[in-house]
Every structure is written in structure tokens, then in C-alpha cells.
């Protein structure tokens, strides 16, 4: 799964979404079942240049988010 950056209110939170923390003042969530299935991983959020392959917002100059997973 890839991280998705959306404007607030574009996608309502699901009943099983878990707040992992905030990134530059913006909340970061993951589905609780996915979080458990991945073994409660440590997630690192990074910015990457280039087009995204999801419906996530792109920042200036085609920057988008990617995650690295560590258990």
C-alpha cells in the first residue's frame, strides 16, 4: 500500500482508522487491520520526486510521499 495525501475532508475517516501521529501539523492515519497485518511496523514517511502512481495529491514539482517499513 502507498501513502495517500488528501485535502482534509476529501475522504472521511473509517471506523477502524488509527491516528499514528502528525506530519508537519497534518494527521497521519492507517487502517488498524493493515497495521496489525504488517506486524505494527515502524513507518518512515519521505518525500520523493516524480509522478505518483496513486490518487494522492502531488506537491510542487511532482513531489509525493512514500513510506519505508521497518518491523
PDB file of N, CA, C, O and CB in Angstrom:
ATOM      1  N   UNK A   1       0.843  -1.180   0.000  1.00  0.00           N
ATOM      2  CA  UNK A   1       0.000   0.000   0.000  1.00  0.00           C
ATOM      3  C   UNK A   1       0.885   1.239   0.000  1.00  0.00           C
ATOM      4  O   UNK A   1       1.991   1.228   0.541  1.00  0.00           O
ATOM      5  CB  UNK A   1      -0.957   0.000   1.217  1.00  0.00           C
ATOM      6  N   UNK A   2       0.391   2.294  -0.606  1.00  0.00           N
ATOM      7  CA  UNK A   2       1.124   3.553  -0.675  1.00  0.00           C
ATOM      8  C   UNK A   2       0.416   4.604   0.154  1.00  0.00           C
ATOM      9  O   UNK A   2      -0.809   4.582   0.266  1.00  0.00           O
ATOM     10  CB  UNK A   2       1.272   4.027  -2.132  1.00  0.00           C
ATOM     11  N   UNK A   3       1.171   5.525   0.739  1.00  0.00           N
ATOM     12  CA  UNK A   3       0.524   6.604   1.483  1.00  0.00           C
ATOM     13  C   UNK A   3      -0.245   7.501   0.522  1.00  0.00           C
ATOM     14  O   UNK A   3       0.160   7.684  -0.626  1.00  0.00           O
ATOM     15  CB  UNK A   3       1.567   7.428   2.280  1.00  0.00           C
ATOM     16  N   UNK A   4      -1.330   8.046   0.983  1.00  0.00           N
ATOM     17  CA  UNK A   4      -2.148   8.927   0.173  1.00  0.00           C
ATOM     18  C   UNK A   4      -2.304  10.242   0.911  1.00  0.00           C
ATOM     19  O   UNK A   4      -2.703  10.267   2.075  1.00  0.00           O
ATOM     20  CB  UNK A   4      -3.527   8.292  -0.140  1.00  0.00           C
ATOM     21  N   UNK A   5      -1.995  11.312   0.245  1.00  0.00           N
ATOM     22  CA  UNK A   5      -2.137  12.646   0.814  1.00  0.00           C
ATOM     23  C   UNK A   5      -3.376  13.288   0.203  1.00  0.00           C
ATOM     24  O   UNK A   5      -3.454  13.470  -1.012  1.00  0.00           O
ATOM     25  CB  UNK A   5      -0.859  13.518   0.559  1.00  0.00           C
ATOM     26  N   UNK A   6      -4.334  13.625   1.042  1.00  0.00           N
ATOM     27  CA  UNK A   6      -5.580  14.224   0.577  1.00  0.00           C
ATOM     28  C   UNK A   6      -5.850  15.500   1.358  1.00  0.00           C
ATOM     29  O   UNK A   6      -5.357  15.683   2.471  1.00  0.00           O
ATOM     30  CB  UNK A   6      -6.760  13.234   0.722  1.00  0.00           C
ATOM     31  N   UNK A   7      -6.642  16.376   0.754  1.00  0.00           N
ATOM     32  CA  UNK A   7      -7.083  17.559   1.479  1.00  0.00           C
ATOM     33  C   UNK A   7      -8.042  17.110   2.568  1.00  0.00           C
ATOM     34  O   UNK A   7      -8.787  16.145   2.398  1.00  0.00           O
ATOM     35  CB  UNK A   7      -7.756  18.599   0.526  1.00  0.00           C
ATOM     36  N   UNK A   8      -8.015  17.824   3.690  1.00  0.00           N
ATOM     37  CA  UNK A   8      -8.887  17.477   4.806  1.00  0.00           C
ATOM     38  C   UNK A   8     -10.335  17.442   4.344  1.00  0.00           C
ATOM     39  O   UNK A   8     -10.813  18.368   3.688  1.00  0.00           O
ATOM     40  CB  UNK A   8      -8.715  18.476   5.966  1.00  0.00           C
ATOM     41  N   UNK A   9     -11.031  16.359   4.693  1.00  0.00           N
ATOM     42  CA  UNK A   9     -12.435  16.207   4.370  1.00  0.00           C
ATOM     43  C   UNK A   9     -12.703  15.498   3.042  1.00  0.00           C
ATOM     44  O   UNK A   9     -13.852  15.159   2.758  1.00  0.00           O
ATOM     45  CB  UNK A   9     -13.073  17.540   4.348  1.00  0.00           C
ATOM     46  N   UNK A  10     -11.669  15.264   2.218  1.00  0.00           N
ATOM     47  CA  UNK A  10     -11.891  14.584   0.932  1.00  0.00           C
ATOM     48  C   UNK A  10     -12.237  13.113   1.100  1.00  0.00           C
ATOM     49  O   UNK A  10     -12.969  12.554   0.284  1.00  0.00           O
ATOM     50  CB  UNK A  10     -10.661  14.712   0.058  1.00  0.00           C
ATOM     51  N   UNK A  11     -11.728  12.493   2.128  1.00  0.00           N
ATOM     52  CA  UNK A  11     -12.014  11.084   2.391  1.00  0.00           C
ATOM     53  C   UNK A  11     -12.290  10.946   3.881  1.00  0.00           C
ATOM     54  O   UNK A  11     -11.372  11.082   4.690  1.00  0.00           O
ATOM     55  CB  UNK A  11     -10.825  10.153   1.938  1.00  0.00           C
ATOM     56  N   UNK A  12     -13.533  10.680   4.259  1.00  0.00           N
ATOM     57  CA  UNK A  12     -13.840  10.575   5.688  1.00  0.00           C
ATOM     58  C   UNK A  12     -13.075   9.420   6.331  1.00  0.00           C
ATOM     59  O   UNK A  12     -12.818   8.397   5.696  1.00  0.00           O
ATOM     60  CB  UNK A  12     -15.350  10.389   5.899  1.00  0.00           C
ATOM     61  N   UNK A  13     -12.722   9.600   7.582  1.00  0.00           N
ATOM     62  CA  UNK A  13     -12.047   8.540   8.320  1.00  0.00           C
ATOM     63  C   UNK A  13     -12.987   7.356   8.480  1.00  0.00           C
ATOM     64  O   UNK A  13     -14.191   7.522   8.673  1.00  0.00           O
ATOM     65  CB  UNK A  13     -11.566   9.045   9.698  1.00  0.00           C
ATOM     66  N   UNK A  14     -12.424   6.168   8.399  1.00  0.00           N
ATOM     67  CA  UNK A  14     -13.194   4.958   8.626  1.00  0.00           C
ATOM     68  C   UNK A  14     -13.233   4.639  10.111  1.00  0.00           C
ATOM     69  O   UNK A  14     -12.445   5.193  10.877  1.00  0.00           O
ATOM     70  CB  UNK A  14     -12.604   3.781   7.836  1.00  0.00           C
ATOM     71  N   UNK A  15     -14.124   3.768  10.528  1.00  0.00           N
ATOM     72  CA  UNK A  15     -14.260   3.437  11.943  1.00  0.00           C
ATOM     73  C   UNK A  15     -13.041   2.724  12.509  1.00  0.00           C
ATOM     74  O   UNK A  15     -12.866   2.674  13.727  1.00  0.00           O
ATOM     75  CB  UNK A  15     -15.476   2.587  12.150  1.00  0.00           C
ATOM     76  N   UNK A  16     -12.199   2.170  11.644  1.00  0.00           N
ATOM     77  CA  UNK A  16     -11.039   1.418  12.116  1.00  0.00           C
ATOM     78  C   UNK A  16      -9.722   2.118  11.810  1.00  0.00           C
ATOM     79  O   UNK A  16      -8.661   1.505  11.928  1.00  0.00           O
ATOM     80  CB  UNK A  16     -11.035   0.043  11.500  1.00  0.00           C
ATOM     81  N   UNK A  17      -9.770   3.394  11.417  1.00  0.00           N
ATOM     82  CA  UNK A  17      -8.546   4.137  11.161  1.00  0.00           C
ATOM     83  C   UNK A  17      -7.887   4.518  12.483  1.00  0.00           C
ATOM     84  O   UNK A  17      -8.553   4.921  13.436  1.00  0.00           O
ATOM     85  CB  UNK A  17      -8.837   5.394  10.316  1.00  0.00           C
ATOM     86  N   UNK A  18      -6.558   4.379  12.515  1.00  0.00           N
ATOM     87  CA  UNK A  18      -5.781   4.656  13.722  1.00  0.00           C
ATOM     88  C   UNK A  18      -4.871   5.851  13.445  1.00  0.00           C
ATOM     89  O   UNK A  18      -4.160   5.879  12.441  1.00  0.00           O
ATOM     90  CB  UNK A  18      -4.948   3.403  14.163  1.00  0.00           C
ATOM     91  N   UNK A  19      -4.897   6.825  14.333  1.00  0.00           N
ATOM     92  CA  UNK A  19      -4.041   8.002  14.209  1.00  0.00           C
ATOM     93  C   UNK A  19      -2.642   7.637  14.683  1.00  0.00           C
ATOM     94  O   UNK A  19      -2.439   7.341  15.861  1.00  0.00           O
ATOM     95  CB  UNK A  19      -4.610   9.206  15.023  1.00  0.00           C
ATOM     96  N   UNK A  20      -1.665   7.657  13.756  1.00  0.00           N
ATOM     97  CA  UNK A  20      -0.286   7.304  14.111  1.00  0.00           C
ATOM     98  C   UNK A  20       0.505   8.504  14.604  1.00  0.00           C
ATOM     99  O   UNK A  20       1.482   8.351  15.337  1.00  0.00           O
ATOM    100  CB  UNK A  20       0.419   6.688  12.920  1.00  0.00           C
ATOM    101  N   UNK A  21       0.091   9.680  14.210  1.00  0.00           N
ATOM    102  CA  UNK A  21       0.812  10.886  14.597  1.00  0.00           C
ATOM    103  C   UNK A  21       0.527  11.995  13.607  1.00  0.00           C
ATOM    104  O   UNK A  21      -0.364  11.888  12.765  1.00  0.00           O
ATOM    105  CB  UNK A  21       2.320  10.619  14.686  1.00  0.00           C
ATOM    106  N   UNK A  22       1.300  13.061  13.724  1.00  0.00           N
ATOM    107  CA  UNK A  22       1.132  14.210  12.851  1.00  0.00           C
ATOM    108  C   UNK A  22       2.422  14.454  12.072  1.00  0.00           C
ATOM    109  O   UNK A  22       3.520  14.248  12.589  1.00  0.00           O
ATOM    110  CB  UNK A  22       0.737  15.463  13.662  1.00  0.00           C
ATOM    111  N   UNK A  23       2.278  14.888  10.843  1.00  0.00           N
ATOM    112  CA  UNK A  23       3.404  15.231   9.981  1.00  0.00           C
ATOM    113  C   UNK A  23       3.234  16.702   9.616  1.00  0.00           C
ATOM    114  O   UNK A  23       2.317  17.069   8.881  1.00  0.00           O
ATOM    115  CB  UNK A  23       3.469  14.305   8.689  1.00  0.00           C
ATOM    116  N   UNK A  24       4.120  17.528  10.133  1.00  0.00           N
ATOM    117  CA  UNK A  24       4.048  18.980   9.883  1.00  0.00           C
ATOM    118  C   UNK A  24       2.657  19.527  10.205  1.00  0.00           C
ATOM    119  O   UNK A  24       2.135  20.377   9.483  1.00  0.00           O
ATOM    120  CB  UNK A  24       4.408  19.294   8.413  1.00  0.00           C
ATOM    121  N   UNK A  25       2.066  19.036  11.288  1.00  0.00           N
ATOM    122  CA  UNK A  25       0.756  19.510  11.720  1.00  0.00           C
ATOM    123  C   UNK A  25      -0.426  18.830  11.057  1.00  0.00           C
ATOM    124  O   UNK A  25      -1.573  19.153  11.367  1.00  0.00           O
ATOM    125  CB  UNK A  25       0.664  20.951  11.478  1.00  0.00           C
ATOM    126  N   UNK A  26      -0.172  17.892  10.147  1.00  0.00           N
ATOM    127  CA  UNK A  26      -1.254  17.180   9.464  1.00  0.00           C
ATOM    128  C   UNK A  26      -1.349  15.757  10.008  1.00  0.00           C
ATOM    129  O   UNK A  26      -0.329  15.082  10.147  1.00  0.00           O
ATOM    130  CB  UNK A  26      -1.025  17.165   7.924  1.00  0.00           C
ATOM    131  N   UNK A  27      -2.566  15.290  10.318  1.00  0.00           N
ATOM    132  CA  UNK A  27      -2.718  13.951  10.880  1.00  0.00           C
ATOM    133  C   UNK A  27      -2.369  12.857   9.873  1.00  0.00           C
ATOM    134  O   UNK A  27      -2.590  13.008   8.671  1.00  0.00           O
ATOM    135  CB  UNK A  27      -4.138  13.756  11.375  1.00  0.00           C
ATOM    136  N   UNK A  28      -1.817  11.749  10.387  1.00  0.00           N
ATOM    137  CA  UNK A  28      -1.408  10.604   9.569  1.00  0.00           C
ATOM    138  C   UNK A  28      -2.099   9.374  10.141  1.00  0.00           C
ATOM    139  O   UNK A  28      -1.935   9.059  11.320  1.00  0.00           O
ATOM    140  CB  UNK A  28       0.167  10.425   9.550  1.00  0.00           C
ATOM    141  N   UNK A  29      -2.874   8.677   9.309  1.00  0.00           N
ATOM    142  CA  UNK A  29      -3.692   7.546   9.742  1.00  0.00           C
ATOM    143  C   UNK A  29      -3.338   6.286   8.962  1.00  0.00           C
ATOM    144  O   UNK A  29      -2.786   6.349   7.863  1.00  0.00           O
ATOM    145  CB  UNK A  29      -5.181   7.868   9.577  1.00  0.00           C
ATOM    146  N   UNK A  30      -3.669   5.140   9.554  1.00  0.00           N
ATOM    147  CA  UNK A  30      -3.568   3.852   8.876  1.00  0.00           C
ATOM    148  C   UNK A  30      -4.759   3.002   9.327  1.00  0.00           C
ATOM    149  O   UNK A  30      -5.247   3.143  10.448  1.00  0.00           O
ATOM    150  CB  UNK A  30      -2.192   3.137   9.192  1.00  0.00           C
ATOM    151  N   UNK A  31      -5.208   2.134   8.452  1.00  0.00           N
ATOM    152  CA  UNK A  31      -6.279   1.209   8.817  1.00  0.00           C
ATOM    153  C   UNK A  31      -5.742   0.235   9.871  1.00  0.00           C
ATOM    154  O   UNK A  31      -4.657  -0.319   9.700  1.00  0.00           O
ATOM    155  CB  UNK A  31      -6.817   0.438   7.558  1.00  0.00           C
ATOM    156  N   UNK A  32      -6.476   0.025  10.937  1.00  0.00           N
ATOM    157  CA  UNK A  32      -5.987  -0.805  12.043  1.00  0.00           C
ATOM    158  C   UNK A  32      -5.703  -2.248  11.617  1.00  0.00           C
ATOM    159  O   UNK A  32      -4.740  -2.849  12.094  1.00  0.00           O
ATOM    160  CB  UNK A  32      -6.998  -0.800  13.174  1.00  0.00           C
ATOM    161  N   UNK A  33      -6.527  -2.813  10.726  1.00  0.00           N
ATOM    162  CA  UNK A  33      -6.282  -4.183  10.277  1.00  0.00           C
ATOM    163  C   UNK A  33      -4.981  -4.276   9.478  1.00  0.00           C
ATOM    164  O   UNK A  33      -4.220  -5.230   9.634  1.00  0.00           O
ATOM    165  CB  UNK A  33      -7.460  -4.685   9.427  1.00  0.00           C
ATOM    166  N   UNK A  34      -4.732  -3.291   8.631  1.00  0.00           N
ATOM    167  CA  UNK A  34      -3.489  -3.287   7.863  1.00  0.00           C
ATOM    168  C   UNK A  34      -2.286  -3.122   8.790  1.00  0.00           C
ATOM    169  O   UNK A  34      -1.264  -3.784   8.609  1.00  0.00           O
ATOM    170  CB  UNK A  34      -3.510  -2.164   6.811  1.00  0.00           C
ATOM    171  N   UNK A  35      -2.407  -2.257   9.761  1.00  0.00           N
ATOM    172  CA  UNK A  35      -1.342  -2.027  10.734  1.00  0.00           C
ATOM    173  C   UNK A  35      -1.002  -3.325  11.477  1.00  0.00           C
ATOM    174  O   UNK A  35       0.173  -3.647  11.655  1.00  0.00           O
ATOM    175  CB  UNK A  35      -1.757  -0.928  11.736  1.00  0.00           C
ATOM    176  N   UNK A  36      -2.004  -4.052  11.901  1.00  0.00           N
ATOM    177  CA  UNK A  36      -1.781  -5.315  12.606  1.00  0.00           C
ATOM    178  C   UNK A  36      -1.227  -6.387  11.666  1.00  0.00           C
ATOM    179  O   UNK A  36      -0.332  -7.147  12.037  1.00  0.00           O
ATOM    180  CB  UNK A  36      -3.086  -5.801  13.247  1.00  0.00           C
ATOM    181  N   UNK A  37      -1.770  -6.441  10.443  1.00  0.00           N
ATOM    182  CA  UNK A  37      -1.311  -7.429   9.460  1.00  0.00           C
ATOM    183  C   UNK A  37       0.167  -7.233   9.130  1.00  0.00           C
ATOM    184  O   UNK A  37       0.886  -8.203   8.895  1.00  0.00           O
ATOM    185  CB  UNK A  37      -2.152  -7.338   8.176  1.00  0.00           C
ATOM    186  N   UNK A  38       0.614  -5.992   9.113  1.00  0.00           N
ATOM    187  CA  UNK A  38       2.023  -5.686   8.849  1.00  0.00           C
ATOM    188  C   UNK A  38       2.897  -5.869  10.084  1.00  0.00           C
ATOM    189  O   UNK A  38       4.104  -5.637  10.024  1.00  0.00           O
ATOM    190  CB  UNK A  38       2.160  -4.265   8.336  1.00  0.00           C
ATOM    191  N   UNK A  39       2.304  -6.280  11.205  1.00  0.00           N
ATOM    192  CA  UNK A  39       3.083  -6.523  12.417  1.00  0.00           C
ATOM    193  C   UNK A  39       3.447  -5.268  13.182  1.00  0.00           C
ATOM    194  O   UNK A  39       4.522  -5.196  13.777  1.00  0.00           O
ATOM    195  CB  UNK A  39       4.323  -7.250  12.071  1.00  0.00           C
ATOM    196  N   UNK A  40       2.556  -4.264  13.175  1.00  0.00           N
ATOM    197  CA  UNK A  40       2.774  -2.998  13.873  1.00  0.00           C
ATOM    198  C   UNK A  40       4.126  -2.383  13.505  1.00  0.00           C
ATOM    199  O   UNK A  40       4.968  -2.161  14.375  1.00  0.00           O
ATOM    200  CB  UNK A  40       2.689  -3.209  15.388  1.00  0.00           C
ATOM    201  N   UNK A  41       4.329  -2.110  12.223  1.00  0.00           N
ATOM    202  CA  UNK A  41       5.637  -1.660  11.760  1.00  0.00           C
ATOM    203  C   UNK A  41       5.966  -0.226  12.164  1.00  0.00           C
ATOM    204  O   UNK A  41       5.089   0.566  12.507  1.00  0.00           O
ATOM    205  CB  UNK A  41       5.709  -1.784  10.272  1.00  0.00           C
ATOM    206  N   UNK A  42       7.238   0.072  12.112  1.00  0.00           N
ATOM    207  CA  UNK A  42       7.718   1.453  12.229  1.00  0.00           C
ATOM    208  C   UNK A  42       7.685   2.008  10.812  1.00  0.00           C
ATOM    209  O   UNK A  42       8.329   1.454   9.921  1.00  0.00           O
ATOM    210  CB  UNK A  42       9.189   1.541  12.880  1.00  0.00           C
ATOM    211  N   UNK A  43       6.950   3.087  10.586  1.00  0.00           N
ATOM    212  CA  UNK A  43       6.827   3.664   9.253  1.00  0.00           C
ATOM    213  C   UNK A  43       7.626   4.959   9.171  1.00  0.00           C
ATOM    214  O   UNK A  43       7.548   5.805  10.061  1.00  0.00           O
ATOM    215  CB  UNK A  43       5.347   3.919   8.901  1.00  0.00           C
ATOM    216  N   UNK A  44       8.388   5.103   8.104  1.00  0.00           N
ATOM    217  CA  UNK A  44       9.116   6.339   7.832  1.00  0.00           C
ATOM    218  C   UNK A  44       8.496   6.961   6.590  1.00  0.00           C
ATOM    219  O   UNK A  44       8.422   6.326   5.538  1.00  0.00           O
ATOM    220  CB  UNK A  44      10.661   6.080   7.637  1.00  0.00           C
ATOM    221  N   UNK A  45       8.054   8.195   6.716  1.00  0.00           N
ATOM    222  CA  UNK A  45       7.427   8.910   5.609  1.00  0.00           C
ATOM    223  C   UNK A  45       8.469   9.821   4.976  1.00  0.00           C
ATOM    224  O   UNK A  45       9.111  10.622   5.655  1.00  0.00           O
ATOM    225  CB  UNK A  45       6.183   9.727   6.090  1.00  0.00           C
ATOM    226  N   UNK A  46       8.624   9.684   3.667  1.00  0.00           N
ATOM    227  CA  UNK A  46       9.591  10.502   2.934  1.00  0.00           C
ATOM    228  C   UNK A  46       8.912  11.149   1.744  1.00  0.00           C
ATOM    229  O   UNK A  46       7.852  10.708   1.300  1.00  0.00           O
ATOM    230  CB  UNK A  46      10.800   9.655   2.472  1.00  0.00           C
ATOM    231  N   UNK A  47       9.534  12.203   1.230  1.00  0.00           N
ATOM    232  CA  UNK A  47       9.063  12.852   0.010  1.00  0.00           C
ATOM    233  C   UNK A  47       9.955  12.403  -1.132  1.00  0.00           C
ATOM    234  O   UNK A  47      11.167  12.263  -0.966  1.00  0.00           O
ATOM    235  CB  UNK A  47       9.065  14.412   0.150  1.00  0.00           C
ATOM    236  N   UNK A  48       9.352  12.177  -2.297  1.00  0.00           N
ATOM    237  CA  UNK A  48      10.091  11.703  -3.459  1.00  0.00           C
ATOM    238  C   UNK A  48       9.669  12.513  -4.681  1.00  0.00           C
ATOM    239  O   UNK A  48       8.505  12.893  -4.804  1.00  0.00           O
ATOM    240  CB  UNK A  48       9.853  10.184  -3.691  1.00  0.00           C
ATOM    241  N   UNK A  49      10.594  12.774  -5.568  1.00  0.00           N
ATOM    242  CA  UNK A  49      10.277  13.485  -6.809  1.00  0.00           C
ATOM    243  C   UNK A  49       9.740  12.507  -7.851  1.00  0.00           C
ATOM    244  O   UNK A  49      10.075  11.322  -7.840  1.00  0.00           O
ATOM    245  CB  UNK A  49      11.527  14.222  -7.354  1.00  0.00           C
ATOM    246  N   UNK A  50       8.919  13.012  -8.733  1.00  0.00           N
ATOM    247  CA  UNK A  50       8.362  12.199  -9.800  1.00  0.00           C
ATOM    248  C   UNK A  50       6.872  12.021  -9.620  1.00  0.00           C
ATOM    249  O   UNK A  50       6.318  12.326  -8.563  1.00  0.00           O
ATOM    250  CB  UNK A  50       9.048  10.848  -9.854  1.00  0.00           C
ATOM    251  N   UNK A  51       6.241  11.533 -10.638  1.00  0.00           N
ATOM    252  CA  UNK A  51       4.790  11.338 -10.615  1.00  0.00           C
ATOM    253  C   UNK A  51       4.420  10.204  -9.658  1.00  0.00           C
ATOM    254  O   UNK A  51       5.150   9.220  -9.529  1.00  0.00           O
ATOM    255  CB  UNK A  51       4.259  11.037 -12.036  1.00  0.00           C
ATOM    256  N   UNK A  52       3.308  10.355  -9.012  1.00  0.00           N
ATOM    257  CA  UNK A  52       2.795   9.318  -8.124  1.00  0.00           C
ATOM    258  C   UNK A  52       1.981   8.312  -8.934  1.00  0.00           C
ATOM    259  O   UNK A  52       1.442   8.646  -9.989  1.00  0.00           O
ATOM    260  CB  UNK A  52       1.933   9.937  -6.991  1.00  0.00           C
ATOM    261  N   UNK A  53       1.895   7.084  -8.434  1.00  0.00           N
ATOM    262  CA  UNK A  53       1.097   6.078  -9.135  1.00  0.00           C
ATOM    263  C   UNK A  53      -0.218   5.807  -8.413  1.00  0.00           C
ATOM    264  O   UNK A  53      -0.848   4.771  -8.620  1.00  0.00           O
ATOM    265  CB  UNK A  53       1.889   4.779  -9.279  1.00  0.00           C
ATOM    266  N   UNK A  54      -0.627   6.752  -7.561  1.00  0.00           N
ATOM    267  CA  UNK A  54      -1.906   6.617  -6.850  1.00  0.00           C
ATOM    268  C   UNK A  54      -2.699   7.901  -7.050  1.00  0.00           C
ATOM    269  O   UNK A  54      -2.286   8.782  -7.804  1.00  0.00           O
ATOM    270  CB  UNK A  54      -1.688   6.323  -5.319  1.00  0.00           C
ATOM    271  N   UNK A  55      -3.834   8.004  -6.373  1.00  0.00           N
ATOM    272  CA  UNK A  55      -4.655   9.204  -6.497  1.00  0.00           C
ATOM    273  C   UNK A  55      -4.288  10.245  -5.452  1.00  0.00           C
ATOM    274  O   UNK A  55      -5.069  11.162  -5.198  1.00  0.00           O
ATOM    275  CB  UNK A  55      -6.126   8.849  -6.377  1.00  0.00           C
ATOM    276  N   UNK A  56      -3.131  10.124  -4.847  1.00  0.00           N
ATOM    277  CA  UNK A  56      -2.643  11.062  -3.849  1.00  0.00           C
ATOM    278  C   UNK A  56      -2.366  12.426  -4.479  1.00  0.00           C
ATOM    279  O   UNK A  56      -2.031  12.520  -5.660  1.00  0.00           O
ATOM    280  CB  UNK A  56      -1.378  10.517  -3.177  1.00  0.00           C
ATOM    281  N   UNK A  57      -2.510  13.476  -3.676  1.00  0.00           N
ATOM    282  CA  UNK A  57      -2.120  14.809  -4.133  1.00  0.00           C
ATOM    283  C   UNK A  57      -0.624  14.833  -4.398  1.00  0.00           C
ATOM    284  O   UNK A  57       0.147  14.167  -3.708  1.00  0.00           O
ATOM    285  CB  UNK A  57      -2.507  15.892  -3.093  1.00  0.00           C
ATOM    286  N   UNK A  58      -0.225  15.588  -5.381  1.00  0.00           N
ATOM    287  CA  UNK A  58       1.196  15.812  -5.608  1.00  0.00           C
ATOM    288  C   UNK A  58       1.507  17.227  -5.161  1.00  0.00           C
ATOM    289  O   UNK A  58       0.689  18.133  -5.320  1.00  0.00           O
ATOM    290  CB  UNK A  58       1.590  15.586  -7.109  1.00  0.00           C
ATOM    291  N   UNK A  59       2.669  17.406  -4.613  1.00  0.00           N
ATOM    292  CA  UNK A  59       3.097  18.732  -4.209  1.00  0.00           C
ATOM    293  C   UNK A  59       3.709  19.463  -5.383  1.00  0.00           C
ATOM    294  O   UNK A  59       3.570  19.048  -6.533  1.00  0.00           O
ATOM    295  CB  UNK A  59       4.087  18.653  -3.053  1.00  0.00           C
ATOM    296  N   UNK A  60       4.378  20.538  -5.086  1.00  0.00           N
ATOM    297  CA  UNK A  60       5.051  21.313  -6.118  1.00  0.00           C
ATOM    298  C   UNK A  60       6.079  20.458  -6.839  1.00  0.00           C
ATOM    299  O   UNK A  60       6.760  19.638  -6.223  1.00  0.00           O
ATOM    300  CB  UNK A  60       5.716  22.551  -5.515  1.00  0.00           C
ATOM    301  N   UNK A  61       6.184  20.650  -8.121  1.00  0.00           N
ATOM    302  CA  UNK A  61       7.172  19.967  -8.954  1.00  0.00           C
ATOM    303  C   UNK A  61       7.075  18.443  -8.869  1.00  0.00           C
ATOM    304  O   UNK A  61       8.096  17.760  -8.957  1.00  0.00           O
ATOM    305  CB  UNK A  61       8.560  20.404  -8.557  1.00  0.00           C
ATOM    306  N   UNK A  62       5.880  17.902  -8.700  1.00  0.00           N
ATOM    307  CA  UNK A  62       5.692  16.456  -8.741  1.00  0.00           C
ATOM    308  C   UNK A  62       6.231  15.701  -7.548  1.00  0.00           C
ATOM    309  O   UNK A  62       6.565  14.523  -7.675  1.00  0.00           O
ATOM    310  CB  UNK A  62       6.318  15.925  -9.946  1.00  0.00           C
ATOM    311  N   UNK A  63       6.328  16.336  -6.394  1.00  0.00           N
ATOM    312  CA  UNK A  63       6.793  15.644  -5.187  1.00  0.00           C
ATOM    313  C   UNK A  63       5.617  14.898  -4.572  1.00  0.00           C
ATOM    314  O   UNK A  63       4.513  15.437  -4.490  1.00  0.00           O
ATOM    315  CB  UNK A  63       7.416  16.649  -4.157  1.00  0.00           C
ATOM    316  N   UNK A  64       5.848  13.649  -4.137  1.00  0.00           N
ATOM    317  CA  UNK A  64       4.808  12.860  -3.493  1.00  0.00           C
ATOM    318  C   UNK A  64       5.427  12.078  -2.323  1.00  0.00           C
ATOM    319  O   UNK A  64       6.647  12.042  -2.165  1.00  0.00           O
ATOM    320  CB  UNK A  64       4.127  11.894  -4.519  1.00  0.00           C
ATOM    321  N   UNK A  65       4.589  11.470  -1.528  1.00  0.00           N
ATOM    322  CA  UNK A  65       5.038  10.742  -0.346  1.00  0.00           C
ATOM    323  C   UNK A  65       5.253   9.267  -0.638  1.00  0.00           C
ATOM    324  O   UNK A  65       4.543   8.672  -1.449  1.00  0.00           O
ATOM    325  CB  UNK A  65       4.037  10.901   0.779  1.00  0.00           C
ATOM    326  N   UNK A  66       6.231   8.690   0.026  1.00  0.00           N
ATOM    327  CA  UNK A  66       6.482   7.254   0.013  1.00  0.00           C
ATOM    328  C   UNK A  66       6.750   6.831   1.458  1.00  0.00           C
ATOM    329  O   UNK A  66       7.190   7.642   2.272  1.00  0.00           O
ATOM    330  CB  UNK A  66       7.690   6.880  -0.938  1.00  0.00           C
ATOM    331  N   UNK A  67       6.488   5.570   1.772  1.00  0.00           N
ATOM    332  CA  UNK A  67       6.799   5.079   3.120  1.00  0.00           C
ATOM    333  C   UNK A  67       7.827   3.966   3.030  1.00  0.00           C
ATOM    334  O   UNK A  67       7.886   3.220   2.053  1.00  0.00           O
ATOM    335  CB  UNK A  67       5.520   4.579   3.844  1.00  0.00           C
ATOM    336  N   UNK A  68       8.625   3.879   4.066  1.00  0.00           N
ATOM    337  CA  UNK A  68       9.522   2.748   4.263  1.00  0.00           C
ATOM    338  C   UNK A  68       9.039   2.062   5.530  1.00  0.00           C
ATOM    339  O   UNK A  68       8.694   2.718   6.512  1.00  0.00           O
ATOM    340  CB  UNK A  68      11.050   3.195   4.367  1.00  0.00           C
ATOM    341  N   UNK A  69       9.018   0.751   5.499  1.00  0.00           N
ATOM    342  CA  UNK A  69       8.508  -0.032   6.625  1.00  0.00           C
ATOM    343  C   UNK A  69       9.631  -0.786   7.288  1.00  0.00           C
ATOM    344  O   UNK A  69      10.441  -1.430   6.622  1.00  0.00           O
ATOM    345  CB  UNK A  69       7.419  -1.004   6.170  1.00  0.00           C
ATOM    346  N   UNK A  70       9.679  -0.704   8.614  1.00  0.00           N
ATOM    347  CA  UNK A  70      10.651  -1.451   9.393  1.00  0.00           C
ATOM    348  C   UNK A  70       9.898  -2.081  10.555  1.00  0.00           C
ATOM    349  O   UNK A  70       9.077  -1.422  11.193  1.00  0.00           O
ATOM    350  CB  UNK A  70      11.830  -0.536   9.891  1.00  0.00           C
ATOM    351  N   UNK A  71      10.165  -3.323  10.829  1.00  0.00           N
ATOM    352  CA  UNK A  71       9.481  -4.016  11.932  1.00  0.00           C
ATOM    353  C   UNK A  71      10.322  -4.059  13.169  1.00  0.00           C
ATOM    354  O   UNK A  71       9.896  -4.605  14.187  1.00  0.00           O
ATOM    355  CB  UNK A  71       9.109  -5.420  11.534  1.00  0.00           C
TER     356      UNK A  71
END
